[in-house]
Amino acid sequence: MTKTNRYVPVLLLVACALTFAGCATALAPSGAYTDKTLYDADLVISTSYSVLHSFVTFEYTNRATLQAANPTTAVAIKAAADNVRLNSRAWIASAMALRDAYKTNPTTDGASKLTAAIAILQTALSQATQYLVQTEPAATATP
């Protein structure tokens, strides 16, 4: 398996988990989570770092290959990766702080703020996964 191939299965699995996590209508009353807002936040926060790190690593490692395959797409991917490099720590820190505040005092306002922070992470995760899946054949092609 090539260096770039190892990211795609993991990221597809994470993308599916994040997609379907929002579909649950009820949490088990005896489970670890009785609050869906906390469950969703923990799921996204716990996977964000590794997925976003994989994305920026993928972009950096495959920059020349991506540029050769499709310069326009390579520019868009680099811009997205640079945005992640610049902002991901703040996004994750903000989501964690809002998650802790909501857990301590679960208010409607706290839930709204936490949901907004999680939405930012989900957007970044979705974009990263989309680029990884879209570019995988070009990045793993061998001469």
N, C-alpha and C positions, 0 to 999 in steps of 0.2 A: 504494500500500500504506500503510495507516495505521501510526501509531507502534507500536501493539500487535501488529499482524500480523507485523512483521518478526521477532519473537522466536519464534513458534511453529514455523516450519519448522526453524530452527536447533536448537531444543530437542528437537524430535522426532527429528532426526538424531542428536543426542548421546545421547538416551535409548535409541535403537535400538543405537547403537554400544556403550554401556555394558551393555546387556542381552545382546547377542550376544558381547561380549568374553569373558564367563565361560564360553562354550560351547566354546571351542577346547580340544582335547584334547592338542595338542602344538605346540610352537613349532619353527620351522625351525632346525636345528642351526647353520646358517650365518648366521642372521639377527642383528639387533641385540640381540635378547633370547633368552636361553636359559633364563631363569627366569620362569615364569609369574606368580609373586607380584610381581616387579618390573614386569613388563609391565602387569598389572592395576592396580597402584598408580600407575604413571606415567600411564596412560590416565585414571583417575579424577581424580587430582590436577591434571593439565593442563587438564581441562575444567571442574572444579568452580568456579573463580573466575568464569569468564565466565557460566556457567549461573546460578549463585546471584546474581550481580550483575544479570543480566537479570531474574530473578524479583523481586528487591526493587525494582528500577526499575519494572517492570511494576505491582507492587502500589501503589507510591507514585503513579505517573502516573495510574492508573485507580481510585484509592481511591473517589472519589465515584460513578463509574459502577458499580463493583462493589457499593457500598452500596445504590444505588438498585435494582439488578437483584435482589439477594438479600442482605439484611442479615445473615442467619445465616452464609452462606458467606463474606461479606466479613469478618466478625469472625474466622473461622477462617483465612482467607488472611492477614489482617494479623498474627495471632498467629504464624503460620508465618514470615512475612517478618521480623517482629521477632526471632524466634528466630535466624534466619539472620544478621540484622544484628548481633546480640549475640555469636554463637558462631562464625561461619564462619571468621574469621581464625585463631582457636585451632584449629579442626578441621583446616584446611589446614596450618598450621604444624606441628601434631602429626604429621599424616600424612607431611609432608616430612621431619621429623626421624627418624621411625621408618623411613621408606624409606631414608634415607641410612645409618642404623645397620644396617639389614638388608643393604644392599648391601656394606657394609664387613665385616660378620660375619654371614653367612647361617645363622642358627640356627633351630631349630623355634620357640623362644620368641619370637625376633624376628619370624618370619613370623606367628605368632599375634597379636602386638601390632599389627603392620602391617595385617593383615587386619581386625582390630577397628576400627582407625582408618579404614580405607577403607570399611568397612560403615557407619560414621556418615556419611561423605560421600555414599555411595550412597543412604542413606535420605533425606538432605536433597535430593539431586538428584531422586530419584523423587517426593518430595512436591511440590517446586517444579514439576516437569514436569506432574504430575497437575493441580495448580491452574491452571497456564497453559492447558493443553488444555481443562480443564473450563469455564473462564471466558471463553475467547476469543470466542465469539459475543456474549456480553453486553457485553464490553469494547469490541468493534468496531462495535456497532450504532450506526447514525446515525439521528437523528430525521427 
